[in-house]
Amino acid sequence: MQVKLVSNPQGFNQIDKRRVDKYVEFWNIPVDVVKILKLFTGEIKPTTKNLKDKRRMFLSEMSENDQNKIINFFEKNKILIISDLLKGRGEFSADWVLVILKTNGGNNWILKSINETMNIFGQGDVRIANRGSLKIGKIGMQRKGGDNGRDTAKMLQFKINPIELFNN
């Protein structure tokens, strides 16, 4: 069982974060898509000028061809990716998701099967979001960031809003 404790209904919850190379092992990501993801996280320094952040490139700052490569890869592998991110693999894979919403008025909770959870968060297209990150249905993919500039900020991070389970 996976348990998510939420105190802010508008908040997002990290479901996975790793280096790009670890996801390559899981999802057999082609070399050209790996390069795009590493430019996105900052593992590869961009050579393009006039970026929002000189340390990395947002997907929206990349060529239309590169944007299409990212979208096509994640669309083609959407079911595997959503399963890995939400359910996991092996003996510790989750069959259920419990979300507890803790507010001043008390606690509210919901229990959903992992299959229903994957269907809910998988709803929607794979697309580049307004801020230049990726949306896989209702799952957000971004550069981790933070960490006072340490190298761990260059990881890919996937997030959901667990409150979505209350809405379905």
C-alpha positions as CSV (number, residue, x, y, z in Angstrom):
1,M,0.0,0.0,0.0
2,Q,1.1,3.5,-0.8
3,V,0.1,6.2,1.7
4,K,0.0,9.9,0.9
5,L,-0.6,12.5,3.7
6,V,-1.8,15.8,2.4
7,S,-2.3,19.0,4.4
8,N,-2.8,21.4,1.5
9,P,-5.5,20.4,-1.1
10,Q,-3.6,22.4,-3.7
11,G,-0.3,20.7,-3.0
12,F,1.7,18.3,-5.1
13,N,3.3,15.2,-3.9
14,Q,6.5,13.7,-5.2
15,I,6.0,10.1,-6.4
16,D,9.5,9.4,-7.8
17,K,12.9,11.1,-8.5
18,R,16.0,9.7,-10.0
19,R,18.8,10.5,-12.4
20,V,18.0,10.3,-16.0
21,D,20.3,7.3,-16.5
22,K,18.2,5.3,-14.0
23,Y,15.1,5.9,-16.0
24,V,17.0,4.8,-19.1
25,E,17.5,1.4,-17.5
26,F,13.8,1.1,-16.7
27,W,12.3,2.4,-19.9
28,N,15.0,1.9,-22.6
29,I,15.0,5.6,-23.5
30,P,16.7,6.3,-26.9
31,V,20.0,8.2,-26.9
32,D,18.4,11.3,-28.5
33,V,15.7,11.5,-25.9
34,V,18.3,11.0,-23.1
35,K,20.2,14.0,-24.4
36,I,17.0,16.1,-24.4
37,L,16.2,15.0,-20.8
38,K,19.7,15.8,-19.6
39,L,19.5,19.3,-21.2
40,F,16.2,19.6,-19.3
41,T,17.7,18.6,-16.0
42,G,20.9,20.5,-16.5
43,E,23.1,17.3,-16.5
44,I,24.2,18.6,-19.9
45,K,24.9,22.4,-20.1
46,P,22.9,24.1,-22.8
47,T,24.8,26.1,-25.4
48,T,21.7,28.1,-26.4
49,K,21.6,31.7,-25.4
50,N,18.7,33.8,-23.8
51,L,17.3,30.9,-21.7
52,K,15.1,31.4,-18.6
53,D,17.7,29.6,-16.7
54,K,21.3,29.4,-18.1
55,R,21.9,26.1,-16.2
56,R,19.3,24.1,-18.2
57,M,16.6,24.2,-20.9
58,F,12.9,24.1,-20.4
59,L,11.2,21.8,-22.9
60,S,9.4,24.8,-24.3
61,E,12.7,26.3,-25.2
62,M,13.8,23.4,-27.3
63,S,13.2,22.9,-31.0
64,E,9.8,21.6,-32.1
65,N,11.6,18.4,-33.3
66,D,13.0,17.8,-29.8
67,Q,9.7,18.6,-28.2
68,N,8.0,16.0,-30.5
69,K,10.6,13.4,-29.6
70,I,9.9,13.8,-25.9
71,I,6.1,13.8,-26.3
72,N,6.2,10.8,-28.7
73,F,8.5,8.7,-26.4
74,F,6.3,9.4,-23.3
75,E,3.1,8.8,-25.2
76,K,4.3,5.5,-26.7
77,N,5.5,4.3,-23.2
78,K,2.7,6.0,-21.1
79,I,1.3,2.8,-19.5
80,L,4.7,1.4,-18.5
81,I,5.8,4.8,-17.1
82,I,2.6,5.4,-15.2
83,S,2.8,1.9,-13.7
84,D,6.4,2.3,-12.7
85,L,5.8,5.7,-11.1
86,L,2.6,4.9,-9.2
87,K,2.7,1.1,-8.6
88,G,6.4,0.3,-8.7
89,R,8.0,-3.1,-9.5
90,G,8.7,-6.3,-7.7
91,E,7.7,-7.4,-4.2
92,F,7.2,-3.9,-2.9
93,S,4.8,-2.8,-5.7
94,A,1.6,-1.2,-4.4
95,D,-1.9,-2.6,-4.8
96,W,-3.7,0.2,-3.0
97,V,-3.3,4.0,-2.5
98,L,-4.5,5.6,0.7
99,V,-4.7,9.4,0.7
100,I,-5.3,11.2,4.0
101,L,-6.3,14.8,3.9
102,K,-5.4,16.5,7.2
103,T,-7.1,19.8,7.8
104,N,-8.1,21.9,10.8
105,G,-11.5,20.3,10.7
106,G,-10.1,16.8,11.0
107,N,-9.0,14.1,8.7
108,N,-10.6,12.8,5.6
109,W,-9.3,9.8,3.7
110,I,-9.9,7.8,0.5
111,L,-8.6,4.3,-0.5
112,K,-8.3,3.4,-4.2
113,S,-7.0,0.4,-6.0
114,I,-3.7,1.0,-7.8
115,N,-5.5,0.2,-11.2
116,E,-8.1,2.9,-10.5
117,T,-5.4,5.3,-9.4
118,M,-3.3,4.7,-12.5
119,N,-6.4,5.3,-14.7
120,I,-7.2,8.6,-12.9
121,F,-3.7,10.0,-13.1
122,G,-3.2,8.7,-16.6
123,Q,-6.2,10.7,-18.0
124,G,-5.1,13.2,-20.5
125,D,-2.5,13.7,-23.2
126,V,1.2,13.8,-22.9
127,R,2.0,17.5,-23.4
128,I,4.5,20.3,-22.6
129,A,3.0,22.4,-19.8
130,N,2.9,26.2,-19.8
131,R,6.0,26.4,-17.6
132,G,8.1,24.2,-19.9
133,S,7.9,20.9,-18.0
134,L,6.0,17.7,-19.1
135,K,2.6,16.5,-18.2
136,I,1.8,12.8,-18.6
137,G,-1.9,12.8,-18.1
138,K,-2.2,14.3,-14.6
139,I,1.4,13.4,-13.6
140,G,4.0,16.3,-13.8
141,M,7.6,15.8,-14.7
142,Q,10.1,18.4,-13.8
143,R,13.7,19.0,-12.9
144,K,14.0,18.5,-9.1
145,G,15.9,21.7,-8.5
146,G,16.6,23.1,-5.0
147,D,19.4,21.5,-3.0
148,N,21.4,24.8,-2.9
149,G,22.9,24.0,-6.3
150,R,24.1,20.5,-5.4
151,D,24.2,18.0,-8.2
152,T,21.1,16.2,-6.8
153,A,19.1,19.1,-8.2
154,K,19.6,17.7,-11.7
155,M,17.3,14.7,-11.2
156,L,14.0,14.1,-12.9
157,Q,11.1,14.4,-10.5
158,F,7.5,13.2,-11.0
159,K,4.6,14.7,-9.0
160,I,0.9,14.2,-8.6
161,N,-1.8,16.0,-6.7
162,P,-3.2,13.2,-4.5
163,I,-6.5,15.2,-4.0
164,E,-7.4,14.1,-7.5
165,L,-8.4,10.8,-6.0
166,F,-11.1,12.5,-4.0
167,N,-12.5,14.1,-7.2
168,N,-13.1,10.8,-9.0
